[in-house]
Amino acid sequence: MARVIPDYKEEARTRILKAAEGAFSEKGYDQTTMEEIAQRLGVSKGTLYLYFPDKETLFERMLQSVAAPALALLARLAEQKDVPPAAALAALLAFFENEVVGTPREKVIRLIISEGPRFPRLAKFHYEQVVSKGLASLRAIAAREKEGAFNAGVLSRFPQLIFAPVVLSIVWRSLFQQFEPLDVSALLKAHKEILLHKLEEHEP
């Protein structure tokens, strides 16, 4: 039996990304320094530069690592043509509830919302590497709807509607949770019921 040799370089890269995630989420992009991230890890700043050439690249790779599970799920759901679109959407909303809201991923999304307007290059990177790929998978899922479980035409044109309650939840929890707590689970359940209900067609 072949001996499995640990990939220490990949392990170190993962530790750096996790430390960066915590630092950026707490202090924002502009106020976070490579030195601070290194201090969290107990290493020299030069160690970080062995893996990432600058702070912007580290931030971008951190965004990709945080988004990777969601993008992988979306890609699988888009490729599995035997999975009904309604079931795919339900699985995606469950992922949002269990793996995004109330987790470190929520902080990262909140970071993008707050920092994106100030740093357009980072927003552009996030759109190209994360958002656009997610939207493409959602459009592929909506396109194979044939049973009328939901309005595929609307979702193909506006797949952003799928993510709307997640963004709403994150913004609400950040600004208004102390004044009026939001039941995210109930919100997502209501959103699923709306999505999976075929909208009636009206004459113009």
Backbone as CSV, one residue per row, in Angstrom:
resi,resn,N_x,N_y,N_z,CA_x,CA_y,CA_z,C_x,C_y,C_z
1,MET,0.848,-1.197,0.000,0.000,0.000,0.000,0.883,1.246,0.000
2,ALA,0.627,2.152,-0.944,1.442,3.351,-1.080,1.243,4.279,0.116
3,ARG,2.323,4.853,0.549,2.271,5.782,1.666,1.762,7.136,1.189
4,VAL,0.806,7.704,1.927,0.266,9.016,1.584,1.131,10.076,2.243
5,ILE,1.735,10.929,1.423,2.602,11.982,1.936,1.789,13.272,2.077
6,PRO,1.724,13.823,3.281,0.948,15.045,3.485,1.448,16.189,2.612
7,ASP,0.518,16.971,2.094,0.868,18.136,1.285,0.958,19.343,2.226
8,TYR,2.137,19.541,2.792,2.301,20.605,3.780,2.131,21.983,3.159
9,LYS,2.495,22.122,1.905,2.352,23.415,1.251,0.884,23.788,1.113
10,GLU,0.059,22.833,0.715,-1.370,23.093,0.582,-2.000,23.339,1.948
11,GLU,-1.521,22.618,2.945,-2.032,22.820,4.311,-1.707,24.231,4.795
12,ALA,-0.509,24.687,4.511,-0.119,26.044,4.907,-0.950,27.082,4.172
13,ARG,-1.200,26.844,2.896,-2.011,27.770,2.102,-3.430,27.869,2.690
14,THR,-3.975,26.732,3.090,-5.321,26.714,3.672,-5.359,27.495,4.977
15,ARG,-4.333,27.329,5.811,-4.263,28.051,7.086,-4.175,29.558,6.857
16,ILE,-3.423,29.952,5.850,-3.303,31.381,5.532,-4.642,31.940,5.076
17,LEU,-5.341,31.199,4.240,-6.635,31.659,3.740,-7.645,31.809,4.868
18,LYS,-7.621,30.873,5.831,-8.546,30.961,6.963,-8.217,32.172,7.834
19,ALA,-6.931,32.418,8.054,-6.528,33.582,8.839,-6.912,34.870,8.117
20,ALA,-6.731,34.881,6.806,-7.100,36.054,6.013,-8.603,36.285,6.065
21,GLU,-9.367,35.214,6.003,-10.828,35.323,6.075,-11.248,36.015,7.374
22,GLY,-10.646,35.603,8.479,-10.984,36.212,9.757,-10.581,37.672,9.829
23,ALA,-9.380,37.975,9.361,-8.880,39.349,9.425,-9.682,40.290,8.532
24,PHE,-9.894,39.895,7.281,-10.636,40.750,6.356,-12.078,40.949,6.832
25,SER,-12.704,39.899,7.360,-14.095,39.987,7.802,-14.240,40.938,8.983
26,GLU,-13.245,40.967,9.839,-13.303,41.808,11.038,-12.944,43.265,10.768
27,LYS,-11.936,43.495,9.911,-11.421,44.851,9.754,-11.632,45.451,8.375
28,GLY,-12.115,44.652,7.420,-12.278,45.175,6.079,-11.009,45.035,5.261
29,TYR,-11.124,45.248,3.971,-9.977,45.064,3.086,-8.901,46.118,3.327
30,ASP,-9.304,47.373,3.377,-8.335,48.460,3.450,-7.543,48.446,4.758
31,GLN,-8.189,48.107,5.870,-7.552,48.178,7.180,-6.765,46.922,7.545
32,THR,-6.894,45.891,6.759,-6.167,44.646,7.039,-4.813,44.665,6.338
33,THR,-3.771,44.260,7.047,-2.433,44.225,6.472,-1.915,42.786,6.435
34,MET,-0.962,42.561,5.582,-0.323,41.249,5.511,0.361,40.921,6.836
35,GLU,0.912,41.955,7.479,1.591,41.744,8.759,0.615,41.235,9.811
36,GLU,-0.590,41.797,9.825,-1.587,41.355,10.805,-1.980,39.902,10.581
37,ILE,-2.157,39.527,9.317,-2.517,38.138,9.002,-1.399,37.201,9.438
38,ALA,-0.159,37.623,9.215,0.989,36.814,9.619,1.027,36.644,11.137
39,GLN,0.698,37.708,11.857,0.689,37.639,13.315,-0.351,36.650,13.816
40,ARG,-1.484,36.583,13.139,-2.525,35.627,13.529,-2.027,34.190,13.402
41,LEU,-1.135,33.989,12.477,-0.612,32.649,12.227,0.658,32.374,13.018
42,GLY,1.244,33.425,13.578,2.489,33.250,14.300,3.673,33.016,13.384
43,VAL,3.632,33.631,12.202,4.723,33.490,11.240,5.181,34.875,10.808
44,SER,6.268,34.945,10.073,6.744,36.229,9.568,5.924,36.641,8.347
45,LYS,5.898,37.946,8.096,5.161,38.441,6.929,5.721,37.844,5.639
46,GLY,7.037,37.608,5.625,7.660,37.050,4.431,7.123,35.680,4.076
47,THR,6.664,34.937,5.081,6.110,33.611,4.823,4.875,33.702,3.929
48,LEU,4.058,34.728,4.156,2.844,34.889,3.349,3.190,35.105,1.879
49,TYR,4.277,35.841,1.649,4.649,36.162,0.273,5.220,34.952,-0.472
50,LEU,5.499,33.889,0.249,5.911,32.655,-0.419,4.723,32.009,-1.131
51,TYR,3.509,32.353,-0.670,2.296,31.737,-1.218,1.431,32.719,-2.016
52,PHE,1.489,33.998,-1.633,0.660,35.006,-2.297,1.510,36.254,-2.522
53,PRO,1.557,36.773,-3.752,2.461,37.893,-4.064,2.079,39.226,-3.425
54,ASP,0.770,39.413,-3.106,0.344,40.675,-2.503,-1.005,40.481,-1.813
55,LYS,-1.453,41.519,-1.126,-2.701,41.445,-0.361,-3.913,41.241,-1.267
56,GLU,-3.920,41.891,-2.415,-5.060,41.770,-3.320,-5.228,40.331,-3.790
57,THR,-4.127,39.686,-4.150,-4.199,38.290,-4.589,-4.672,37.394,-3.449
58,LEU,-4.190,37.639,-2.248,-4.628,36.853,-1.100,-6.124,37.030,-0.872
59,PHE,-6.594,38.253,-0.979,-8.019,38.523,-0.811,-8.841,37.791,-1.875
60,GLU,-8.375,37.842,-3.104,-9.097,37.180,-4.190,-9.150,35.665,-3.979
61,ARG,-8.028,35.081,-3.573,-8.006,33.631,-3.340,-8.878,33.259,-2.143
62,MET,-8.948,34.150,-1.158,-9.818,33.918,-0.014,-11.273,33.888,-0.460
63,LEU,-11.665,34.821,-1.326,-13.027,34.844,-1.843,-13.350,33.547,-2.582
64,GLN,-12.418,33.093,-3.394,-12.637,31.860,-4.145,-12.791,30.656,-3.223
65,SER,-11.967,30.605,-2.183,-12.033,29.452,-1.275,-13.345,29.429,-0.508
66,VAL,-13.840,30.603,-0.124,-15.109,30.677,0.608,-16.276,30.292,-0.293
67,ALA,-16.213,30.707,-1.553,-17.313,30.453,-2.483,-17.264,29.056,-3.101
68,ALA,-16.131,28.374,-3.010,-15.950,27.093,-3.702,-17.032,26.063,-3.405
69,PRO,-17.434,25.830,-2.148,-18.466,24.814,-1.893,-19.796,25.131,-2.570
70,ALA,-20.205,26.406,-2.538,-21.470,26.787,-3.172,-21.390,26.618,-4.684
71,LEU,-20.276,27.031,-5.287,-20.123,26.888,-6.734,-20.078,25.419,-7.140
72,ALA,-19.433,24.592,-6.321,-19.370,23.158,-6.628,-20.756,22.540,-6.573
73,LEU,-21.539,22.926,-5.557,-22.910,22.418,-5.449,-23.737,22.849,-6.647
74,LEU,-23.646,24.110,-7.009,-24.399,24.607,-8.159,-24.009,23.878,-9.440
75,ALA,-22.718,23.653,-9.634,-22.251,22.956,-10.833,-22.800,21.537,-10.883
76,ARG,-22.778,20.845,-9.733,-23.317,19.475,-9.699,-24.810,19.472,-10.007
77,LEU,-25.541,20.398,-9.415,-26.989,20.459,-9.640,-27.310,20.793,-11.097
78,ALA,-26.467,21.614,-11.709,-26.685,21.976,-13.108,-26.390,20.801,-14.038
79,GLU,-25.410,19.967,-13.659,-25.015,18.848,-14.504,-25.920,17.631,-14.336
80,GLN,-26.509,17.461,-13.172,-27.336,16.281,-12.901,-28.733,16.485,-13.478
81,LYS,-28.872,16.145,-14.733,-30.118,16.403,-15.439,-31.281,15.554,-14.922
82,ASP,-30.974,14.480,-14.159,-32.038,13.662,-13.599,-32.615,14.258,-12.314
83,VAL,-31.986,15.298,-11.803,-32.499,15.971,-10.606,-33.489,17.040,-11.046
84,PRO,-34.748,16.952,-10.628,-35.744,17.962,-11.019,-35.299,19.353,-10.587
85,PRO,-35.525,20.353,-11.412,-35.132,21.713,-11.049,-35.670,22.160,-9.697
86,ALA,-36.909,21.765,-9.384,-37.489,22.152,-8.098,-36.663,21.584,-6.946
87,ALA,-36.210,20.330,-7.090,-35.390,19.710,-6.053,-34.025,20.389,-5.975
88,ALA,-33.499,20.798,-7.124,-32.205,21.483,-7.148,-32.287,22.818,-6.418
89,LEU,-33.357,23.557,-6.672,-33.524,24.844,-6.009,-33.719,24.673,-4.507
90,ALA,-34.463,23.647,-4.117,-34.668,23.377,-2.695,-33.339,23.045,-2.021
91,ALA,-32.490,22.266,-2.689,-31.188,21.907,-2.139,-30.309,23.142,-1.997
92,LEU,-30.391,24.033,-2.965,-29.582,25.248,-2.923,-30.000,26.150,-1.767
93,LEU,-31.310,26.305,-1.576,-31.802,27.140,-0.481,-31.433,26.533,0.873
94,ALA,-31.443,25.216,0.954,-31.030,24.547,2.190,-29.556,24.817,2.468
95,PHE,-28.748,24.829,1.412,-27.330,25.138,1.573,-27.153,26.556,2.103
96,PHE,-27.911,27.497,1.546,-27.829,28.877,2.009,-28.119,28.961,3.510
97,GLU,-29.168,28.271,3.922,-29.580,28.342,5.323,-28.548,27.710,6.250
98,ASN,-28.021,26.563,5.854,-27.134,25.797,6.741,-25.664,26.163,6.638
99,GLU,-25.242,26.626,5.458,-23.814,26.835,5.227,-23.403,28.283,4.980
100,VAL,-24.373,29.196,4.948,-24.031,30.596,4.687,-24.490,31.497,5.832
101,VAL,-25.797,31.573,6.031,-26.338,32.468,7.063,-25.869,32.018,8.449
102,GLY,-25.307,32.954,9.193,-24.824,32.649,10.529,-23.471,31.969,10.574
103,THR,-22.760,31.937,9.451,-21.439,31.308,9.370,-20.419,32.348,8.911
104,PRO,-19.129,32.004,8.921,-18.129,32.948,8.407,-18.383,33.370,6.969
105,ARG,-19.060,32.539,6.187,-19.357,32.920,4.801,-20.269,34.152,4.761
106,GLU,-21.155,34.253,5.740,-22.022,35.434,5.798,-21.184,36.701,5.958
107,LYS,-20.169,36.638,6.798,-19.305,37.796,7.016,-18.566,38.187,5.733
108,VAL,-18.171,37.194,4.958,-17.448,37.487,3.719,-18.369,38.157,2.712
109,ILE,-19.608,37.668,2.601,-20.558,38.299,1.679,-20.839,39.729,2.120
110,ARG,-20.995,39.921,3.416,-21.220,41.265,3.947,-20.018,42.161,3.628
111,LEU,-18.835,41.576,3.679,-17.615,42.317,3.349,-17.629,42.774,1.896
112,ILE,-18.037,41.884,1.009,-18.108,42.227,-0.413,-19.121,43.343,-0.644
113,ILE,-20.253,43.266,0.023,-21.289,44.286,-0.137,-20.773,45.649,0.308
114,SER,-20.040,45.670,1.417,-19.558,46.953,1.955,-18.319,47.472,1.232
115,GLU,-17.421,46.578,0.818,-16.154,46.998,0.232,-16.192,47.119,-1.295
116,GLY,-17.124,46.413,-1.934,-17.186,46.406,-3.396,-17.226,47.783,-4.033
117,PRO,-18.095,48.685,-3.551,-18.151,50.022,-4.175,-16.846,50.802,-4.033
118,ARG,-16.085,50.540,-2.968,-14.830,51.263,-2.751,-13.674,50.660,-3.532
119,PHE,-13.792,49.381,-3.841,-12.714,48.690,-4.558,-13.315,47.946,-5.761
120,PRO,-13.615,48.690,-6.842,-14.269,48.106,-8.016,-13.539,46.896,-8.602
121,ARG,-12.210,46.880,-8.522,-11.462,45.742,-9.080,-11.790,44.457,-8.338
122,LEU,-11.960,44.557,-7.028,-12.307,43.375,-6.238,-13.734,42.935,-6.541
123,ALA,-14.633,43.907,-6.705,-16.014,43.572,-7.052,-16.057,42.890,-8.417
124,LYS,-15.269,43.397,-9.360,-15.211,42.809,-10.700,-14.688,41.380,-10.628
125,PHE,-13.645,41.171,-9.832,-13.090,39.831,-9.673,-14.145,38.887,-9.092
126,HIS,-14.847,39.329,-8.067,-15.858,38.487,-7.427,-16.978,38.156,-8.405
127,TYR,-17.362,39.139,-9.216,-18.411,38.876,-10.210,-17.946,37.831,-11.225
128,GLU,-16.744,38.017,-11.756,-16.265,37.126,-12.814,-15.973,35.721,-12.318
129,GLN,-15.412,35.603,-11.111,-14.975,34.298,-10.618,-16.022,33.565,-9.788
130,VAL,-17.001,34.297,-9.263,-17.997,33.670,-8.384,-19.412,33.887,-8.902
131,VAL,-19.841,35.138,-8.945,-21.238,35.443,-9.248,-21.648,34.962,-10.629
132,SER,-20.868,35.278,-11.646,-21.254,34.908,-13.012,-21.336,33.396,-13.182
133,LYS,-20.450,32.660,-12.514,-20.485,31.197,-12.598,-21.724,30.645,-11.915
134,GLY,-22.082,31.230,-10.777,-23.289,30.795,-10.090,-24.533,31.075,-10.901
135,LEU,-24.596,32.244,-11.524,-25.747,32.594,-12.344,-25.868,31.664,-13.553
136,ALA,-24.743,31.300,-14.150,-24.768,30.392,-15.302,-25.341,29.038,-14.907
137,SER,-24.971,28.536,-13.728,-25.492,27.255,-13.263,-26.992,27.358,-12.990
138,LEU,-27.419,28.460,-12.406,-28.844,28.639,-12.123,-29.655,28.710,-13.414
139,ARG,-29.117,29.374,-14.421,-29.822,29.452,-15.701,-29.922,28.059,-16.342
140,ALA,-28.883,27.268,-16.192,-28.902,25.911,-16.742,-29.958,25.066,-16.029
141,ILE,-30.093,25.247,-14.720,-31.106,24.508,-13.964,-32.506,24.929,-14.392
142,ALA,-32.732,26.234,-14.503,-34.052,26.736,-14.881,-34.425,26.320,-16.299
143,ALA,-33.432,26.239,-17.193,-33.694,25.935,-18.598,-34.245,24.532,-18.809
144,ARG,-33.990,23.604,-17.903,-34.474,22.246,-18.121,-35.817,21.970,-17.446
145,GLU,-36.448,23.012,-16.888,-37.764,22.845,-16.285,-38.816,22.594,-17.376
146,LYS,-39.506,21.462,-17.275,-40.524,21.103,-18.268,-41.867,20.785,-17.643
147,GLU,-41.895,20.652,-16.318,-43.118,20.218,-15.669,-43.950,21.372,-15.127
148,GLY,-43.493,22.600,-15.283,-44.277,23.735,-14.835,-44.282,23.943,-13.338
149,ALA,-43.245,23.451,-12.635,-43.216,23.603,-11.183,-42.935,25.051,-10.790
150,PHE,-42.301,25.790,-11.676,-42.061,27.200,-11.405,-41.905,27.924,-12.728
151,ASN,-41.867,29.213,-12.687,-41.758,30.008,-13.902,-40.306,30.039,-14.365
152,ALA,-39.955,29.094,-15.218,-38.576,28.956,-15.665,-38.114,30.174,-16.464
153,GLY,-39.037,30.774,-17.209,-38.663,31.937,-18.006,-38.190,33.089,-17.145
154,VAL,-38.895,33.329,-16.051,-38.523,34.418,-15.146,-37.179,34.132,-14.495
155,LEU,-36.980,32.899,-14.039,-35.736,32.565,-13.355,-34.547,32.502,-14.309
156,SER,-34.802,32.164,-15.565,-33.722,32.169,-16.545,-33.251,33.594,-16.813
157,ARG,-34.203,34.517,-16.810,-33.855,35.915,-17.062,-33.298,36.591,-15.816
158,PHE,-33.861,36.244,-14.657,-33.451,36.881,-13.403,-33.064,35.834,-12.356
159,PRO,-31.980,35.104,-12.571,-31.561,34.105,-11.573,-31.148,34.750,-10.254
160,GLN,-30.947,36.073,-10.282,-30.608,36.777,-9.040,-31.715,36.629,-7.996
161,LEU,-32.939,36.339,-8.463,-34.044,36.169,-7.533,-33.789,35.021,-6.553
162,ILE,-33.012,34.025,-6.992,-32.711,32.900,-6.106,-31.923,33.382,-4.889
163,PHE,-30.963,34.274,-5.134,-30.080,34.743,-4.067,-30.684,35.880,-3.244
164,ALA,-31.772,36.463,-3.737,-32.317,37.668,-3.095,-32.538,37.526,-1.594
165,PRO,-33.163,36.439,-1.102,-33.405,36.368,0.343,-32.132,36.218,1.167
166,VAL,-31.091,35.643,0.560,-29.827,35.501,1.278,-29.195,36.872,1.491
167,VAL,-29.159,37.674,0.422,-28.605,39.021,0.535,-29.446,39.845,1.503
168,LEU,-30.752,39.732,1.384,-31.647,40.447,2.298,-31.370,40.047,3.743
169,SER,-31.220,38.755,3.991,-30.972,38.264,5.343,-29.676,38.829,5.907
170,ILE,-28.639,38.846,5.080,-27.337,39.329,5.535,-27.385,40.819,5.856
171,VAL,-28.011,41.600,4.968,-28.116,43.038,5.203,-28.975,43.307,6.432
172,TRP,-30.094,42.600,6.528,-31.005,42.817,7.656,-30.336,42.468,8.980
173,ARG,-29.660,41.335,9.018,-29.011,40.889,10.250,-27.888,41.850,10.659
174,SER,-27.281,42.489,9.673,-26.203,43.421,9.950,-26.722,44.745,10.501
175,LEU,-27.882,45.200,9.999,-28.374,46.528,10.342,-29.522,46.556,11.347
176,PHE,-30.454,45.598,11.217,-31.711,45.730,11.953,-32.053,44.577,12.886
177,GLN,-31.170,43.579,12.979,-31.498,42.387,13.753,-31.839,42.710,15.213
178,GLN,-31.150,43.685,15.790,-31.393,44.026,17.187,-32.741,44.692,17.404
179,PHE,-33.297,45.271,16.345,-34.580,45.943,16.465,-35.744,45.019,16.118
180,GLU,-35.545,44.194,15.107,-36.583,43.249,14.678,-35.906,41.990,14.144
181,PRO,-35.710,40.987,14.997,-35.036,39.749,14.570,-35.740,39.112,13.374
182,LEU,-34.924,38.635,12.447,-35.452,38.013,11.243,-35.359,36.497,11.351
183,ASP,-36.463,35.822,11.130,-36.486,34.357,11.118,-36.048,33.907,9.727
184,VAL,-34.772,33.668,9.560,-34.220,33.353,8.244,-34.785,32.047,7.708
185,SER,-34.926,31.049,8.567,-35.464,29.762,8.131,-36.865,29.921,7.555
186,ALA,-37.710,30.684,8.236,-39.078,30.902,7.751,-39.071,31.722,6.467
187,LEU,-38.152,32.681,6.385,-38.052,33.503,5.182,-37.694,32.657,3.970
188,LEU,-36.700,31.777,4.122,-36.292,30.927,3.007,-37.380,29.937,2.631
189,LYS,-38.113,29.456,3.621,-39.232,28.550,3.329,-40.296,29.259,2.514
190,ALA,-40.612,30.500,2.898,-41.598,31.274,2.148,-41.100,31.564,0.741
191,HIS,-39.809,31.865,0.625,-39.225,32.151,-0.685,-39.294,30.919,-1.584
192,LYS,-39.017,29.748,-1.023,-39.091,28.514,-1.802,-40.507,28.281,-2.301
193,GLU,-41.492,28.523,-1.446,-42.882,28.333,-1.848,-43.261,29.264,-2.984
194,ILE,-42.735,30.494,-2.935,-43.011,31.448,-4.013,-42.336,31.005,-5.305
195,LEU,-41.083,30.583,-5.216,-40.346,30.172,-6.406,-40.963,28.953,-7.069
196,LEU,-41.406,28.016,-6.264,-41.896,26.768,-6.813,-43.369,26.812,-7.190
197,HIS,-43.950,27.965,-7.065,-45.339,28.129,-7.481,-45.347,28.787,-8.840
198,LYS,-45.913,28.125,-9.801,-45.913,28.662,-11.151,-46.745,29.940,-11.202
199,LEU,-46.116,31.006,-11.663,-46.819,32.274,-11.732,-47.864,32.249,-12.850
200,GLU,-49.014,32.815,-12.537,-50.078,32.854,-13.537,-49.721,33.856,-14.626
201,GLU,-50.092,33.494,-15.838,-49.824,34.405,-16.947,-51.012,35.329,-17.127
202,HIS,-50.708,36.581,-17.292,-51.765,37.595,-17.465,-51.624,38.237,-18.835
203,GLU,-52.736,38.537,-19.418,-52.717,39.234,-20.700,-52.198,40.642,-20.478
204,PRO,-51.377,41.148,-21.347,-50.863,42.527,-21.189,-51.983,43.541,-21.343
